């Protein structure tokens, strides 16, 4: 990004160098020497950056002190996502101390006050204002899967044969990070093969609940209850009607007779429900045999932009649904349950599951538990040299879906630029990397 003439007038020059002796090009070079280069490197800094220049020469009207203020909501560089060992428990989204403090505050405020009616969805009804959003999330997921199948025809994605790591690029990365079977014999090197859509968009399944306020699933019922993607189950509970997965829709609020006991209201006087068509048309997945790759580069870029938009819309909509419809995740394993409380199936196989008799440690889920981003290494230049093992600390990471769309021609979203480290200069050799302070 070149400096504007207005900013050059405010720049103070060192002694023995007057404005008449320095051209605009040399002023730009001087701007680089004074760490004011690449204003784009500051545009991702969090908060405000204020630079004050003071004149050294005698005061003139031409040399006035000026301040440069750059604001941005995203940090310049962010740490890569932390890798949690299988032996440690996931942290709570909200600490237990904060939950207890908030519960005490609610108890104090409700003391002596009349009880308020329970709002939906806790009273058994659905939130009608979120039904269109549920249909949008469901369709965006189908669009994302169909577009990824097409993009995999033009963008090469590699998957390790022994672990769950993938890489987006012409060839696999050389980093020794494999933790799969007999990784010590291969010295941590990956053995790359072709990846599928399931490797990029990780499937997270959960049990389907006919009645989300009903009794919890027992251990002996774990094979008799169907399982489906957790995002689809969340959309069903939010109002999406699928004939193959029926669910109970109440038309009257439930009647509480205890803390965990309730009865359904009498709906006999209401007219029989009339089946209504879907609020929005429901999309379907395209079979693998009918997938057609993009014909030219322009179509590829348009498909990448559409895929990235579907990814963002699905995550944004699912996050809004999770605020009203609770989602639980096990603190020890990736098991997800969509509902007020987790199931009782004793199928947790995480670290020290024998001490818990296979029971899950349920806690509130976050968006990454429901839709795992699957971070991969960012390739700065697809047509350039491959990634080097010695320069690993200079490379960034991004979700696999984002990296595929970026390599296909889409623009990089602002929220992913900090972890991709786009403003970091990558050395051309190991000797140059050793000179970096």
C-alpha positions, -999 to +999 in steps of 0.1 A: +000+000+000+017+032-011+016+063+011-007+092+001+006+127-006-013+141+023+005+118+047+039+127+031+033+164+039+029+156+076+061+135+076+090+152+094+124+148+077+157+143+095+183+171+095+204+179+064+175+168+042+150+194+031+118+189+013+133+202-020+161+175-019+138+145-016+114+132-042+081+115-036+098+081-043+125+087-018+100+099+007+082+066+003+115+048+009+121+069+040+086+060+051+096+023+049+127+029+069+107+045+097+085+014+102+055+031+085+055+007+056+028-016+046-001+000+063-019-032+055+001-049+082-015-026+107-050-028+094-056-061+113-043-048+146-067-049+175-078-015+189-061+017+178-026+025+166-014+061+170+018+073+155+031+108+164+058+125+144+076+155+159+097+179+138+134+181+145+141+211+122+130+246+132+092+250+133+078+257+099+043+256+086+053+228+063+064+206+091+034+202+114+030+173+139+005+148+127-011+116+141-020+085+122-048+064+138-058+030+124-087+011+138-097-026+133-117-051+152-094-081+144-059-086+158-029-086+135-018-121+145-035-146+167-022-178+182-030-211+165-058-231+181-046-251+210-043-289+208-060-306+237-046-339+248-069-369+250-059-372+287-073-338+297-108-326+301-122-298+279-126-265+297-161-253+305-173-224+283-183-205+314-164-213+346-182-231+374-176-201+397-194-178+373-223-201+369-228-204+407-225-166+411-251-161+383-274-187+399-272-169+433-281-136+417-311-150+399-323-166+432-320-132+450-339-114+423-367-139+422-372-140+460-406-127+469-415-122+432-444-141+415-433-169+391-431-159+355-444-182+328-418-203+312-409-191+277-404-214+247-387-237+241-386-247+278-424-250+279-425-275+250-433-251+222-409-241+195-397-205+189-416-195+158-392-167+150-363-192+146-381-216+123-370-198+091-335-197+104-336-234+110-345-241+074-317-218+063-291-236+083-304-270+070-302-258+034-268-241+038-254-274+051-267-292+020-253-265-002-219-267+015-216-304+011-226-303-026-202-275-034-173-292-015-178-323-037-174-301-068-144-282-054-125-314-045-125-320-083-102-290-089-085-284-055-062-312-042-068-323-006-047-349+010-055-371+041-031-391+063-037-428+061-030-433+098-043-402+116-070-376+111-048-348+097-055-334+063-036-309+041-049-287+013-023-282-015-006-298-045+015-321-022+013-330+015+032-310+041+065-324+054+059-318+091+064-347+115+031-344+134+015-378+128+001-395+160-014-425+143-005-462+142+033-469+143+041-432+140+074-437+159+086-461+131+078-435+105+093-407+127+061-388+127+059-385+090+025-387+073+015-411+045-008-391+023-038-403+003-068-387-013-093-370+010-131-371+009-158-346+020-161-363+054-124-355+060-130-318+053-165-314+068-163-336+099-196-355+105-208-352+141-237-374+149-262-374+177-293-393+188-326-383+174-352-373+200-389-378+193-397-357+224-369-334+234-385-329+269-391-366+273-371-391+294-333-395+288-321-422+266-311-453+286-281-475+279-301-504+266-318-481+240-286-469+224-290-492+193-328-488+188-327-450+185-315-436+151-286-413+149-282-384+124-259-353+120-261-330+151-268-299+129-298-317+113-311-327+148-307-291+160-327-279+129-354-305+135-359-294+171-360-258+160-389-264+136-377-283+104-401-311+096-386-342+080-409-372+073-381-397+079-374-383+114-408-376+131-409-354+162-435-344+187-449-309+182-469-295+211-496-269+206-500-260+242-474-254+269-466-282+293-478-281+330-450-284+355-458-305+386-423-307+399-387-296+392-382-324+366-418-337+362-445-323+339-476-334+321-489-324+286-518-300+284-551-313+271-553-306+233-585-325+227-606-294+222-582-281+195-589-290+159-569-318+143-536-305+130-535-301+092-503-311+075-487-280+061-460-279+033-425-269+044-419-233+051-390-233+026-381-258+000-356-284+014-325-292-006-310-327-011-275-339-015-262-347-050-250-383-054-212-386-060-218-401-095-236-369-106-210-344-094-196-322-123-164-302-118-164-265-126-157-258-163-135-227-161-117-205-136-145-180-134-170-207-124-145-221-099-142-187-082-179-182-081-184-217-066-157-209-040-174-177-029-208-195-027-192-223-006-176-198+018-208-179+022-227-211+030-200-220+056-204-187+073-242-186+072-244-222+086-221-214+115-237-181+122-272-196+122-263-226+142-248-203+169-281-184+171-300-217+175-277-229+202-286-199+223-322-211+226-319-249+221-293-264+244-266-286+230-244-308+253-209-323+247-189-348+266-159-332+283-137-363+276-148-374+241-164-357+210-199-371+217-226-344+212-262-345+223-288-320+212-312-316+241-316-302+276-296-330+292-273-357+279-282-393+273-273-422+296-256-444+271-223-456+286-203-455+254-175-431+263-141-445+255-120-416+265-091-415+290-100-433+323-135-442+312-134-472+334-136-450+365-168-434+351-182-468+340-183-454+304-206-425+313-201-391+296-192-359+314-218-336+299-213-299+297-225-270+276-212-272+240-197-245+219-200-239+182-167-258+174-181-289+192-211-289+169-193-279+137-155-287+140-135-263+118-106-288+112-077-265+110-050-271+083-018-254+073-022-223+051-002-225+018+010-189+010+016-196-027+000-227-044+022-223-075+053-215-054+077-237-035+062-263-011+061-258+027+095-264+044+099-282+077+124-257+091+100-227+085+071-242+103+068-213+128+062-188+099+032-205+085-004-200+096-035-221+098-071-219+086-102-241+086-101-267+058-132-253+042-118-218+042-084-229+028-101-248+000-121-218-010-091-195-008-070-217-030-100-219-054-100-181-058-122-167-030-112-137-009-099-143+026-125-133+053-113-109+079-119-131+109-095-158+095-066-135+086-050-134+121-045-172+123-034-174+086-005-149+093-008-133+059+013-103+069+044-123+080+073-125+056+084-160+050+122-165+046+135-180+014+161-201+031+170-216+065+200-192+067+176-162+064+153-177+090+182-179+115+188-142+111+152-133+122+151-117+156 
